[in-house]
Amino acid sequence: MALAVAGACATLFVPALAQEVPPPTTAGASQPAAAAPANTVIVTGIRAAMQSTIDMKRNADGIVDGIVADDIGKFPDTNLAEAVQRISGVSIDRSRGEGSRVTVRGVGPDFNLVLLNGRQMPAANLEDRGSRSFDFGNLASEAVSRIQVYKSARADSPPGGIGATLNIMTGRPLELGNQASIGGKLVYDKSNTNLPDQLNGKKVTPEVSALISRRFGTGDMFGLSLTASYQSRNSGFNQAQVGGWIGPFQAGTTDGYGAIAPGTATNAPTSGIYLTPQSLSYSLTGSQRQRTNGQLTFQFRPTRDWTSTLDYTYARNKIQTLGTSVGVWWSHAQNQRSDWVTGPVSSPSYYEEQSVMQDLASVAQDYATVSTLKSTGFNTFFRANARLRLSLDLHHSVASSGSDSPFGSLNDITTASFGRNTNGADFTHELPVLYMDYTPIGNEVTGSWFQDARSRQVIDQAQAGAKLDIGESSGLNFGLSVTRTRYNSAWQQVQQDAWQGTAPGGHQNAATVYDQSYWTPANLRDYFGQLDGSDDPKMWTTIPVVDFVKVRQNAIDVTGNAAMFTPSLAAPTEVRALREKSSALYVQFNTEWDTAMPMHTGIGLRYERTKVDTDATVADPSLVRWVAQNEYPVTSTPGTLRTEHGDYHNWLPTVDWDMDVLPTLKVRASYGVTIGRPRWDQIQGGATYGAVAGVTGLNVTRGNPRLSPVKSRNLDLSAEWYYTRQSMVSLGLFHKDLSGYAGQASFVEASGTATTPVGGKYWNAAVAAGCKPADTDCLRNYILRNFDGQPGVTMTGSTGTGNAAGVITGIPGDPALPYNVTTYISQNKSSLKGAEVNWQHMFGNGFGVQANYTYVKSDLRYNDTGVGAQFALLGLSDSANLVGIYEDRKLSVRLAYNWRDRFLASVAESGRANPVYVEPYGQFDLSVGYNVTDRLSLALEAINLADATQRAHGRTVMQVLSVSTGGPRYMVGARYKF
């Protein structure tokens, strides 16, 4: 309280302005409603929310959409991302069956800015450490009153939202008034039951939330509110995955790893390009999440012209993951067969290898992460006189993410049974079908990798300014802001490279030294039964559920090497620190024109300057070890600190115009320039080295701190017909001209610290003896059996297939390890255009409908027949929503269908220059509410009612990359208002 009062007094000496937030018009809003005159209809519930949303859109400067809660704590969806996907032009990316990040008008998550009460929020995500995009999965919806989506540029808003700027607004006690509520739900996620017992959690999990708001003191001078929620959810995620497609090769190519061996293919491609599969696996993953959110807000309003707000927001998201998988990795040697569907891009209908006693791999996972957001903010608003308003907004926000497990943040133990004989995959079904001949043999631990990582982002931001009314119909809005961002990350991986097995004396002893009860067989058909192909009689159906903890300890006992199973950030492999400071000035002039058709114009200009400093300590490769047929793990030595700098500035103009053609018909035009800042990994200094090299070298990625942001010149046109208070139809057209996209520049350079055995002394001797460069078994057998004991060569025995086992390392005189370097430069240009159609209508009988469709087009699409690195817009897709509504005094029902067309998710599948397309996806959601009394309400919700599945493919639909199943989620709950 003392801090709030002191801060309020400071505004007498520091006139300033942060984004002025209009009070929400939802039920339960700030001021007590006046007594309604006789025969007046009071609009509440869904109708009130729809009316408020229309008012928001109609009265805004520029192109604005949004969602308003039916009531505080009663948002239309339990997840914020799933709520905003109902807005035209907004699509979402899903993680573990829940919305996580947003794409707006075809512009991906990294170029959409998320604000919380007008403040820029930090993000920390271990699944994508380089991303700036805010993960909506970290915030519950209970405290949110509305979400505003600004699709056109604003001079007074921080830049970064090329697609849109999304402002999440929470309730304030002086607006909420005196109220309190408590709610609870029980959640049943069917995907959690589609798992083996060892991987799933409790079938039913709780969610609870509470709100209390009070105004007190003389004249309601003070306000205090608290919102809190706890949500627990257990879910399952099952996936078939092809671990990349090798190529593309020109038709007729029969040389090189992954190429069609001569004489082995039926209907082999004769023109165009082709690709071959690298591996195929099936995985079962259980996930348990606990999300805790809270916000404490204190307000002080000594006069009607002076309001100060102090708030603290806390969010914590904990996720525990258990998983198991089974799969094969193909060697692409001469003993293969395939049949092809030919075309410009040819794909195999099946691929098969004749193997003897190769590994059937099973990978176990056990890890946990925790992400935390803490934000402290202070805002004060002062109306100096009838024309001048001043405001100041300050906040300090921290987002952090790290391991919540003693094993690390991402851990895999690879086990194997060396009984795989002839095996292959059929790609003619929705589900890729793995088949094989198998000789039972004991399971043992082979390789493993344990990672630990942490990231932390801190934002300190000050926004200040003023609004001055000029004359009767004009206003000047001006101010400044300073934002300082600090981003730090650390990462370590320990890896065991015993890919030929760890059982002493060979695979025949695996069942003796490893307790086979730690591998429990399950039937794959039980978990993929809804997919076409799962009923194929030749499908391999056994997946071992691996007990991670017990197998890890068993492996430590066998190998005596606990360090390979225990990561520690006490000695990280990679440490990065980045500092970014942005300073801005803005001014905007708005005026009303008293013409026959009333018009409003706004002209603004924002100047933004940003400085970037990066520090990086990265270990340098020192040794390459050839430990198995296609495994070249890299050993590194401690790195040195490198510091780099960057600097850029931008002038960002905005122009808004709207005209009331009729009292119910409004037309708009907006032009603005916006920027999207580069990802953290694109501007961080130093280099990121792959952990394992290949025949062609080691993949290396380098950031570029001097990288400029993407700049977009945006033009928006719209026509909006508001034919009733709760009904409207609109058409919007948009065009974005983008320049400065980060393109990938690739080149090869020689390592100055490590050599490789590929092409070295022993390699060349094996080739001279008759081994082909692509026949790695022949090369290894010759080297290990003829040069054992010489520098760099150690033979340890033989594999179950009769091949020699051992390690071959690079020695002095061997070729320097090639670095396949990828870095970033601001070089790419593109444009996109599209249209949005939006219709909202409430009938007089309680029924209503909301529908929208967004069409997006760009010439910058991926060329599926092209070879080499390409640039294309990610996330570009059409989308649509259809929502049916019914509401009366007691009952409210909302049935929603959300659809997103195919979109490009990546241009670098598995590190190769190949695309990843996510296929069209549609989902039904249902929510039902019943008001037992004015205070007590019941709710039923169902997410993904039709049990939709997701599939991704490469250059053709047959080149499947992943097929994922989830399941519907059901919630039943109650809410009581005091």
N, C-alpha and C positions, 0 to 999 in steps of 0.2 A: 504494500500500500504506500509506504513511504517513497519507494522508487517511482511509482506511478505519479504521485503528486509532484515530486521533484522534477520529473521529466515534463510534466504538464507546465510547470512554472518556467521551465527552460524555453518553452516556445515563445514566451514574451520577448526573448532576446534572439531567438534563432527562428525566424519565419521560414516555413518549409511546407512541402506538400508531398505526400505519398498518394498512391492511387486511392481516390475517394470511392468507397464502396457503397452503393445504394442499399438501403435497408431491404431485406427480403420481404416479399409479400405473401409468404406461405402462411398457412394456418399456424397459430401459436407464435406469430411474429411479435415485434417489439412492443408497440403501444397498445394499451387496452382499447378494444373496439368500442366505439360509441354505440349507444343504444340504437338499434335499427328502427327506422320509421315503420309504421304499419304497412303491410303488403310488400315489404322489401325482401328480396331473395338473397340469403347469405350463401355464397358459393364456397364449398369446402372440398377437401379430398382431392381426387384426381382432377376434377374440373378446375379447382383453384390452381393446382400446379400447372395445368395446361394454359390457363389464362395468364398466369404469371410468366410462363415461358414466352407466350406471344407478346406480352407487354415488353419483356426484355428485348426481344428481337426488333419490335416495332420502334421503340424509342432510342435505340442505340445509334451511335455514330459508326458508320461503316457496316461491315457484314459480321453479324454476331448471331450465334445460336447458343442453345444451352438446355439445361435440365434443372427443374426446381423440384425440391422434395415435396411430397404430399403434406408432410409435416416434419418438423425437425426430428431426426431419428427414424424417419420412415421414408427412406430413399427408394426409388422404384427397383433397384437391383442391389444385391448384397455386396457386389464388387463394383468399385468406381469405374474401372475400365469397361465392364459389361454394361454399365449405365450409359456411358458416353457413346458406345457403339450404336445406340439408337438414333444418334444425331446424323443427319445426312452428311456424307463425305468422310465419316469417321469409321475406321476399321481397327481391329485389335489383333495383337499377337497373343496366343495363349500359352501358358506354362502350367503343366500339371492340371490341365483342364480348366484353368481360371484365366481370365483376362489379365494381362500384365502391362503391355505397352501399346501405344496407339499410333496408327498411321492416319494422316488426314490428307484428303485429296491427292492420294498417291505419293505423298511425301513421308518417308519412313520415320521411325521413332526418334532417331538422333537429331532430327530437325523439327521437332515439336517441343515447345517450351511449356513446362508445367509450373504454375505459381500456386502458392498457398496463401490466401488472403492478400494477393498482390505481391508476394515475396518469392524470389527465386529459390527453389529448394535443391539441396545437394542430393546426390544419388551414389550408392555404392552397391555393386552387384558382382559377386564372384563368378557368376555364370557368364558374364560379359564385362570383364574388368575395364575395357576401354571405352565403354559406352557412357554418354552423358544422360541418356534417357531415364526418366523417372519411372520406377516400377510401381504401378498403381496397386499391386498386390500387397504393398506394405501399409496401406491406409484402409481402415474400415470406413463404411459409409454412414455410421450412426450419427456422427457429429456434423455432417455436411448438410448445408441448407440449399446450396445450388452450385452448379458448375457452369461457368461462362466460357464459351469457345469463340475467341476472336479470330476470324478467318482472314480479315484484312489487317494491314499494318497499323500500329498505333505509335505515335511519337512518345507518349508517356509510359510505354511499356518496355521492359528490358528486351533486347533483341535475342533471337535464337529460335523463334517459331516461324519457319518458312511455311510449313503446312498450316499451323495454327498455334496460338497461345491459349492454353487452358488454365483458367483461374478457378481453383477449388476454394469455395467460401464456406466458412463455418459460422454457426450462430453465435451472437454476442448477447450477454445478459440484459443490457438495456433495451435490446430489440426483442429478446425472447420473453421478457417479463417474468412473472412469478409462475413457475411451473416445474413439475418433476415427473419423471416417468422411469419405469424399469421394464426391461423386456428380456425374454429368454427364448431360445430355440433348441431343438434337437435336430441334428444333422445325420442323415443316412446317405452315404455316398456309395452307390452300387459298385463303382470301380474298385473300391477297397475290398469288396468280397470276391472280385475276379482275380484273386491272387492265392498262392499257396499259404497255408496257415502261418508258416515261418516268416512271411513278409508283410502280412497285413496287420492293421491295428484294430482297436475297438470298433465294432460295427456302428455304434451310435456315439456321437460326440456333441458337446454342449457349445452354445454361444450365449453370452449374456451381455447386456448393455444397460447403461443407466445415464440419466440426465437430470441435473438439478440446476435451476436458475433462480436467482433472487435479486430483487431490487430493494434497496433500503436507504435510510437516511432521509433528511428533509428534502422533499421534492424529488424523491428517488434519485438522490445524488450519486449513489454507489450501485454497482452491479457486480455480482459474482456468479459464475457458472462453472460447472464441472461436467464433462462428458467422459465416459469410460466404457470400454468394451473389451471382451475377451472372446476369441473365437478359436475353436479347435476343429480340425478337419483331417480325416484320414482318407487317402485316395490311392488309386492304383494307376499304373501307366505301363501298358504292354506294347512292345514294338518289335517288328521285324525290320532289320536294317541291312542294307548292302553298304559295305564300308568303302564306297567310292567306286567309280568307273575309270579304268585306266585308258588313257588316250587323250584326244582322238588320234587315230592312225589313218593315214590315207589308205583307201582300198588297195589291196595287193601287197601291203606291207606285211612281211613275215619275220622281220628281225627286230629285236628289242624286247625288253621285259613287258609282258602283257599282250604282245602281238599274237595273231593267229599262227599257230605252228603249221608249216607246210603240210598239205594233205590231210588235215584233221577236221576240216569244216565241211558241212553240207550247205549248199546254197550260199557259199561265201560271197561277201560283197565284192563287186567288180567296179564300182564307182562311188564317189563321195567319201565319207569318213565312217569309221566304226569305233566302238569302245567295248572293252571286256570288263567283267566284274572282278573286283579284288577279293571280296569276302562276303559272307552271309551269316547273320546271327539272329537269334530270337532272344529277347530279354523280357523279364518280368521285374517291375520296380514298384515298391511300396513307399509311399511318402506320408509323413505325419507333420502337420503344421500347427503351430500355436501363434496366434497374432494378438498382440496386446496394444491397444491404443488408448490415449487419454489426452484431454486438453483442459487446462485450467485457465480461466479468463477473469480478469478483474478490470472494472471500468469505473472511471471517476468523471462525473459531469457536474461541476459546480454551477454552471449556467447553461442555458440552452445553446450558447454559442461556443462552448468549450468542452470537448470530450477527449479523454485520454484512456488508452487501453493497454494493458500489460497481459501478455498471454504466454503460456508454455505448452508446447505440443510434444508428445512422446509417442513413438511407435516402435514396436519390436516384433520382428517376424523370425520365428525359429522353425527350421525345417530339418527333419531327420529322414535319411534315405537308406533303404535296404534294397539290394537288387541282385539278380543272378541272370546269367545268359549262357547260351550254348551256340557254338558256331564253328565255321571252318574258314581257313585262309588258303587261297589257291596259289600254287607256285608258278603256274603258266609255263611249265616245261613242255617237252614234246608229247607227253602222254595225255593228250586232251582230245575231246570231241565237242562239237557244237553245231547247232543249226541256226540259220539266220533269217530274220525278216529284213529284207533289203530296202533301201531307199536313199535319199540324200544323207540321212544318218541311219546307219544299220545297227540293229540290236540283235543279240542272240535270243531265240525263243527258249533254248536251254544251253547250259554250259556244263561240261563234265570233265573230270580228271580221273585217270586210272591210277590210284595210289595204293600203297601197301603199308599198313601199320603207321600212318601219319597221325598227327594229333587232332583229337576232337576237343576243342577248347571250351572251357567254362570259366566265366569271369564273375567273381563275387565283389559286391560293393557294400560298404558300410561307412557312411560319413554324415556329418551334420554341420549346418551353418546357422549363423545368427546375424541378422541385419537390424541395425538400430538407427532411428532418426530422433534427434533432439533439437528443438527449435525454441528459442526465446526471443520474443518480439515486443517492441514498444511502439505505439502509434499515438500521436496526439493531433487533434484537429481543432483549429481556432478560427472563428469567424470574427475578423477584426472590425468589420463594419458591414453595412448592407451589401457592399460590392466586393470586398476582399476576403478571401478565405485562405488560411495558411495551414500547412500540415507537415509533419515529420514522421518518418517511419524508419526504425532501426531493427535489425535482427541479427542474431548469431545462431547459425544452424550447423549441425554436425551429423553426417551420415557415415556409418561405419559398417563393415561386413567382415566376418572372419569365421574361423572354424569353431564349432561347438562340440567337437569330438576329440578324444585323445588320439585318434588315428589320423586326423588331418581333415582338410576341406574337400578333398576328392581322392578316393582311395580305391584301387583295383588290385585284386589278387587273381592272377590268371592260373587256372589249373587245367590239366589235360589228362585224357586217357588216350594212349597211343594205339588205338585200335581201329582208326578210320582207314577204310579201303576205298574202292571206287566210290566217288561221290559227285554230286552236281546240284544244279538248281534249275527249276522250271519257272520261267518268267511270264507265262501266258495267263496267269491268274492275277486277281487283285493282290493276293498275298504271294510273295515269292516262296516257292516250295523247295525246301532242301531235302535231298534224298541221299542215301548212302548204304554201302555194305559195311558192317561193323563187327569186329571181333572183340568180345568183352575182355577188358584188361583193367587193372587198378588205376585209380585217379591219383595224381600227384601235383604238387605246386610247380609251376614253371616260372614265368616272369611275374613281376609286380611293379606297380608304381604308386607311391604315396606322395600326395601333394599337400602342401599347406600354403595358404595364401591369406592375405588381409588387405583391405583397401579402406581408405578414409578420405572423405571430402569435407572440407569446412568452408562455409560461405559467411562472410561478414558483409552486410549491405546496409547502406544508408541512402534513403530517397527523400528529397526535399524539394519544395516548390510552392507555387501559389496559383490561385485562380482569381482573375480579376474581371468583373463584369464591366463592360464598356457600353455606355448608352443603354437603350432599352432591349437590344436584341443581339448583342455581340459579347464575346468573352475571350480573354487571353489566358491560356494555361501554359505555365513555364516552370522549369525546375532543373534540378541536377541530381545525379546519383553516382555513387561510388560502390563498386562491388569487388571484393577481394576473395579469390578462391584458392584454396590449397588442396592439392590432391597427392596422396601418398599411397604406395602399394609395395608389397613385398611378396615374394614367391619362392618356394623351394620344392624340388622334387627329388626323391630318392628312388632309384630304380634297380631292380634285380633282373638281370638278363640271362636267366637260366632257361632259355626257351626250349632247350632239348630235354629238360626235366631235372629234378633235384634228387631223385631217388638214388642212393648209393648203389652201384652195381648194375644200374640199368632199369628200364621200365618194368621188367618182370618182378622187381622187388618193391614196386610202388605200393601194392596192397599190404606189404609187410610193415613199411615204415610210416605209412599214412593211414589213419583210422578211416576206413571207408564209410562208416556211419555218419560222417560229417557231410556226405553227399547224398541227399535224399531225392530219388527220382520223382518227377511229376510229368503229367501228360499235357503236351502243348495244345492239343485240340480243345482242352477245357478252357483255355484262355484266349484263343483266337477263333473260336467256333463261328462267330458271326461274319467272318471274312471269307470271300470266295477263294477257294484253294485249300482251305483248312481240311476239307473232306477228301482231298486227293489221296488215294490209297498208298501212294509211294512216299508220302511225306514222312520225314523223320519226326517222331513225336515225343521223344524223351528229352527232358531238360532236368539236369540235376540242380536242386536247390542247395546252395553251398552255405554252410555255417561259417561266416566270415571270421568271427572271433576265434573259434576253435581251430580252423584251418591255418589262420595266421600263426597261432602259438605252435601248432604242429610243425609248420615250416621253419619257425625259429629254432625249434628243438632239433630238426633234421639238419639245417644248414649252419646253425651256430652263428647266424648273422642278424641280430636284432636290428641293427642300424638300417638295414634295407627295408624294414617294415615300420619305421618310426621317423616321420619327417619332423623337422624342428626349424622354426623361424629364427632361432638363435643364431644360425649361420645361413641366411637366405642366399639362394642362387642369384636372385634378381631383386634390386631395391631401386625404386623410382620415386622422385619427388618433383612436383610441378607446382608452380605459382603463376596465377593469372590475375592481373588487375585491370579492371575496366572502369573508365571514367566517362561520364556522359552529361551532355547538356541538351535540353529539348525546349521547344516552344511550339505552341499551336494556337491558331486564331480561328474561332468559330463565329459564325454570324447567321442570323435569320434574314430572309429576303421576303419583304411584304409584296409579293407579286400575285397575279391572278391565281396561279398555282403555287402555294407556299413552298419555298425552298430553304434548304439549310446547307451551308458549306463549312468545311473545316480544312485548313491548310496547316501542316505541321512539318517540323524539321528536327531531326535528332542527330547529334554528333557523338560518335562513340570511338574511343581509343582504347586499345588493349595491348598490354605488355605481357610477354610469356617468358618465364625462366624455368629451365628443367635441369635436374640432377639425376644421374643414372649410374648405378654400379652393377655391372653385368659380368658374370663369369665368362672367360674366353675358352673356346674349345682347345684342348691340348692333345687328345688322343682319340683315334677311331679304332674300335674293336669289331671285327667281323665274327659274331658269335653264333650265327645260325644262317640258314639259307638266304634270308632277305633281311637280316637284322644287323645294323651297323650302329650300335649305341656310341654316344660321344661322351668322353670324360672331359671335364672343364676344370680350370684353375681359377682362384679368386680374381675378380676383376678390379679395375681402378675406377675412380670417380671421374665422370665427364659432365661438364656444365655447358649448356647451350642457351641461346636467347632468341626471341622473336618479338616483332612489334608490327601492329597494323592499325589503321583507323578508317572510318567510314562515315560519309554523310548519308543520312537515311530520310528522304522526304516522304511525306504522305499527303494525299488529297482525297477528301470525302465530299460527296454531293448526294443529296436526296431531295425528292420533290413529291408532294402530295397531289397526284393527278386528280384524285377524288378523295373524299374523307376516308374511304376504305381502301384506296389503291395508292401504293407508294412505289416509286422507282428509285434505284440507287446506282451510283457509280463510285468506285474507289480505286485509287492508284497508290502504290507504296513500294518502297524498297526495303527489304528485310535481309538479314544475314543468318546463316546457320554455322555455328562454330564447329571446328574439326573435333573429331573424337579424341579422347585422351591418348589412346595408343597411337594415333596418327601424329601427334605433336610431342610425345614424350621423347626425350633424348635416349641415346644408346641404341642397342640392338637386342632383339629377341632371337635366340638360337633354338632350333629344334633339338629335341633330346635324342633323336635317332636320325642318322644320315641314310642315304640310299646310294645306289650305284652312280647316280648323277650328282651327288654331293649333298650338302646340308642346306635346308631352307632357313633363311635369315630375313627378319623383318626389321627395318629401321624407321624410326619416327622422324618427323621433320618439324622442329619447333617454329620454323619460319613459314609454315603453311598458313595461307590466308583462308578466311572463312568463305563458304559458299554465299554468293550474292544472288538474290532473286528480285526481279522486277515483276510486280504483280498487278494485274488488272482484273477487277471484279465488276460485274453488272448483275442487277437483280430487279425483279418485279414481284411485289408482294400484295396480295389481295386479302384483307382482313374483313371477311363478310359477316362474322359474328364475333362476340367477345372471346369465344373459345374455339373458333374455326378460322382457318386460313389456308391459302394455297400460294406457293411461291415457285419461281423459276430463277435459278442463278447460273451465270456463266462465268468462268474464270480462265485466266491464262497466266502462266508463270514462265518467265524467261530466266533460266538459271545459268550462272557462270562460276567457274572456280571450284567445281567439284574436285575432290582429291582423287587424282588418277594414280594408278600404280605404275611406277617406273621399275623395270626389272633389268638386271644385269648379272653377270657372273664374275666373281673375283676370287683370287686364290687366298686361302688362309695363310697367315704369317706365323701361325702357332701350332698347326696340326697337319699331319700327313694321312693319306688313306691307302689301304692295301689295293684298292681298285686301280688297275692299270700299273701296279708296282712290279717290283722284281719277281715275286713269286707268282703273281697273276699272269705276267707275260710268259713265264716258264710253263704254266699250265696251258695257256693258249697255244704255245709252240708245240706242246705235246699232243694237241688235237682237240682240246676242250673248246667248245663254242662260248663266246663271251656271255650269251644269255643262259647257258646251262650252269647255274651256280652250284648244283650238286657235284658236277664233274670237276669244277674249279676247286672247290673246297676239299674234295677227296684227294685230288692230286697234291695240293699244297700241304695238307696235314700229314699225308702218308709219306711224302718225299722230303719234307723240310722240318719235321717235328724236332724240336730242340734247338733249332736255329733262331736267331733274334726275331722276335715277333710271332713265332709259331709255337703253339702248345696244343698237342693232341691229347684229349682226355678219354678217349674210348670210341665207341660207336653207338649210333642211334638204333632204335628198334627196326628201322628199315635197312640197316646194313651200311649206312653212310657214316663217314668219319665225323666225330664230334670234337670240338675244340675251339680255340680262339686264335684269330689271325689279326695282328695289329699293324698299323702303319709304322714304318721304320724310316730312319734317315735315308734320303735318296728316293723314296717313293714320292708320287705326285702330291703336291699340296692339296689339302681338302678343298674342293670347290665350294664356294659360298654362292647359293642361288638367292641373290639379294633382291628384296622387294622394298621400295620406299615410296613416299608419297610426294606428289607435286600438284599444284593447283593448275590444272590444264583442261579439264573437261567442261563442255558446255552442253546444255540440253534445254528443252522446253516441254511443257506439258499443258494441256488444256482439258477442259471438261465442263460438265453441266450437272446441276443438282435440281431435282424436282422434289418438292416437299408438300404434303397435304395433311391437314389435321382437321377433323370434323367431329363435333358432338351432336348427336341427334337428340330430339326432345324426349325420347323414351329411356334415356340412361345409357344407350349404346354410343360408342364412339370408335373412331379409327384414326390411326396415324400411319402414314406410308411415305417412304422416300426412296429415291433411286439416285445414285451418283455414277456418272459416266466419266471416265478418265482416259485420256489418250496421250501418248508420246511417241515420237519417232525414234527415240533412243531406247530401243529394245534389244534384247540379247539375240545375236545371230547364231542359231543352233548349229549351222553348218560351218561356222567360222572356227579357225584354229588360233590358239594363243590367247593372251589376256585381253579382256574386253571390259568396256565400261557400259553399264546400263542402269537405269533407275530401279532401285529396289522398292518393293512394296506396292508397285503400281497395279491397281485392280479396280474393277467396278464393284459396287456394293449396294445392298438394298435392305430395307427394313419394312416389315408389315406388323402392326400392332393392333389387335382388337381389344376393345375396352367395354366393360359394363360396370355401372355404378348406380346404386341407389342409397337410401339412407343407411342401410345395414350392410349391404354386400358390395364388394368391389372385385372385379376380375380383370386380369390383364394377360393376354396370350400374345407372345411376341415371336416372330421369326426373323432371324438375322442371317444374311447371306453375304458371302464374299467370294468373288471370282478368283480364278487362278492368278497367282502373283509370283514374281521372282524374289526369292529370299536371299540368294547369295550368288556371286559370280566366281567363287573360289571353293568349290566342293572338295572337302578333304585336302585342302591346300593346292589342288590342281585347278587349272583354268577351265572349269566346267560349271554349268549353272545348276541351281537348285530351285525347282518350281514347287510351290505348295498348291495342290489341286483345289478346285472349288469346294467350299465348305458352307453348310447351312445348319442352323441350330434352332430348336424350339425351346422357349422358356415360358413358364406359367407362374403367375402369382395370384393368390386369392386371399382377400381380407374380409373379415366379418366383425362388425361392431356389436358386441354383446350388449354393451351400454355405452354411454358417452365416454366412459373412462377405460373400459376393458375392450380390447380387440384381439382377435385371433387371426393367424396367418398360416397359409400353406404355400410353399414355393417348390417348384420343380425346375431344375436346370438341365438342359440337354435331354429333353423328354424322349426324343426319337433315337437316342444313343448313337449320335453321329460319330464317325471315325475320320481320321485325317491321313492323307497320303501325300508323299512328295516324290518327284521324279526328276531325272536329268534331262538330257536333250530330247528324249522321246518318252512317251508314257510307259513303254516297256522297260525303260531303264529306271526301275523303281529304286528309290533311295531309302524310303522308310514308309511303313504303314503302322499307324498308332491307334490303339483302342483306349477308350476311357470308360465312360458310363454315365447314366443320369445321376443327379444329386437331388435329394428330397429334404425339405426342411419344414418343420411344423413348430409354431411358436405362439407366444402370447405377449401382449404389451399392456401395461396398466399406467394410466396417467393420474397423478395425484392432484 
